[in-house]
Amino acid sequence: MGITLLEVFLFIHVVLFVYWLGADLGVYYTSRFVVDRKLSTETRAITGKIMEFVDLSPRICLVLFLPSGISLMALYDKSPTFVMDNKYLIIIGSWLAGLAWLYLVIRNYHSHGDPKAAIIKKTDLAIRYLIVASIFAGAIFTLAVDEPFGVTTNPKWLAIKVMFYATAIAGGVGIRKALVPFGPAFGKVLAGTQTEADNDALSLSLKKALPWVHLIWFCVLAAAFLGIAKPGAVL
């Protein structure tokens, strides 16, 4: 018996979940050494580079989680008729859009000194707001209607799952805002010109980001559980 396309995308979806949460834990752990003012500048610089490299993985996973999930929905044999009739178009379209978003995310990640950095960041942020709003609107509709989009399998669990995903995206925006002072202060650490005020700024910005980090972890785990258990689904 051959491997189906549904199984391929399910594998991709699971791998993205593993790398998302695993890399996030790695970033969290290494960040403690970056803000440790007892360590040497060289040690903090090396740890910061490790943290920055590992941090790219959850960013990639967050983006690709969406097209991989849409692909699973399109290939599911109990999806809405209009989805199943156009499943390959939906899959290709979602991946092209996802890869375009990923390009912006990676450009934003490497935007140091890029004259277009501000535009890239604003575009990426606008996409995140649009996705969050769209997901919540669709999820609320799914929760409110008995047979949303003609689906008879009671997909309430899926509505809640994607709401957790959207909340994780919002949590990422929260982290970004909390860490605004982090970059300039850490730049001074790398240059060896940091003051106690800079060290305080590093610690405070990280402290403000932690609640958002914990929120993302909870959302990712909750979404994974719902994807496996599918509570209330009529299959």
Secondary structure, DSSP 8 states (H G I E B T S, - for coil): ----HHHHHHHHHHHHHHHHHHHHHHHHHHHHHHT-TTS-HHHHHHHHHHHHHHHHHHHHHHHHHHHHHHHHHHH-TTS-HHHHHTHHHHHHHHHHHHHHHHHHHHHHHT-TT-TTHHHHHHHHHHHHHHHHHHHHHHHHHHHHSSSGGG--S-THHHHHHHHHHHHHHHHHHHHHHHTTTHHHHHHHHHHT---HHHHHHHHHHHHHHHHHHHHHHHHHHHHHHHHHH-TT---
